[in-house]
């Protein structure tokens, strides 16, 4: 009986160690993913802003003699719609974001093993 209890404790410790190692690995991966996403987002934002400034200037100069206010209104409305769409997509993306999914799945499997009748 003592040998069985010792083996059980050893296996539980081994399992806990493996789960902790998996969790720490996922923390590192998540940090790399977040930094990559932030860098790409910053680059995209700078490029988009430069493009929008250039586009706005081009449209206003093109329509300067005839409909400059209408051109500014249309460009502004277009930017507003694009910003709204982007924010809705970002919100959806953040709601679906799942961190540490492999660790949580392993914990669920471990829990199911302990609930099985012998």
C-alpha positions in Angstrom: 0.0 0.0 0.0 2.9 2.4 0.8 4.5 1.6 -2.5 1.3 2.4 -4.4 0.9 5.7 -2.5 4.6 6.5 -3.3 4.1 5.8 -7.0 0.9 7.8 -7.0 2.7 10.8 -5.4 5.6 10.4 -7.8 3.3 10.4 -10.8 1.3 13.3 -9.6 4.5 15.3 -9.1 5.7 14.3 -12.5 2.4 15.3 -14.1 2.4 18.6 -12.3 5.9 19.3 -13.5 5.0 18.5 -17.1 1.9 20.8 -16.8 4.0 23.6 -15.4 6.6 23.2 -18.1 3.8 23.3 -20.8 2.3 26.4 -19.2 5.7 28.2 -19.1 6.3 27.3 -22.7 3.0 28.8 -23.6 3.7 31.9 -21.7 6.9 32.5 -23.8 5.0 31.8 -27.0 2.2 34.1 -26.0 4.6 36.9 -25.2 6.4 36.5 -28.6 3.0 36.5 -30.4 1.9 39.6 -28.6 5.1 41.5 -29.3 4.9 40.5 -33.0 1.3 41.6 -33.2 2.0 44.9 -31.6 5.0 45.6 -33.8 3.0 44.7 -37.0 0.1 46.8 -35.7 2.3 49.8 -35.1 3.9 49.5 -38.6 0.4 49.1 -40.2 -0.9 52.1 -38.4 1.9 54.4 -39.5 1.6 53.2 -43.1 -2.2 53.6 -43.1 -2.0 57.1 -41.6 0.5 58.2 -44.2 -1.6 56.7 -47.0 -4.7 58.4 -45.7 -3.0 61.8 -45.5 -1.8 61.4 -49.1 -5.2 60.2 -50.3 -6.9 63.1 -48.6 -4.6 65.6 -50.1 -4.9 64.1 -53.5 -8.7 64.1 -53.4 -9.0 67.7 -52.1 -6.5 69.0 -54.6 -8.3 67.2 -57.4 -11.7 68.7 -56.5 -10.3 72.1 -55.3 -12.0 74.2 -57.9 -15.4 72.5 -57.9 -16.4 70.5 -54.8 -13.7 70.7 -52.2 -16.1 70.6 -49.2 -18.0 67.6 -50.7 -14.7 65.8 -51.3 -13.6 66.4 -47.7 -17.0 65.2 -46.4 -16.9 62.0 -48.5 -13.3 61.2 -47.5 -14.1 61.9 -43.8 -17.2 59.6 -44.0 -15.1 56.9 -45.7 -12.5 57.1 -42.9 -15.3 56.9 -40.3 -16.8 53.8 -41.8 -13.4 52.1 -42.2 -12.6 52.9 -38.5 -15.9 51.5 -37.4 -15.4 48.3 -39.4 -11.9 47.9 -38.0 -13.0 48.4 -34.4 -15.8 45.8 -34.8 -13.4 43.3 -36.2 -10.9 44.0 -33.4 -13.5 43.5 -30.8 -14.6 40.2 -32.4 -11.0 39.1 -32.6 -10.3 40.0 -28.9 -13.4 38.1 -27.8 -12.2 34.9 -29.5 -8.6 35.2 -28.2 -7.7 32.1 -26.2 -4.5 32.1 -24.3 -2.9 28.9 -22.8 -5.4 26.7 -24.7 -3.0 23.6 -24.7 -2.5 23.9 -20.9 -6.2 24.2 -20.2 -7.0 21.2 -22.5 -4.4 19.1 -20.6 -6.0 20.1 -17.3 -9.4 19.1 -18.6 -8.1 15.7 -19.7 -6.4 15.2 -16.3 -9.7 16.1 -14.6 -11.6 13.6 -16.8 -9.1 10.9 -15.9 -9.7 11.4 -12.2 -13.4 11.4 -12.7 -13.4 8.0 -14.5 -14.8 5.2 -12.3 -12.3 2.4 -11.7 
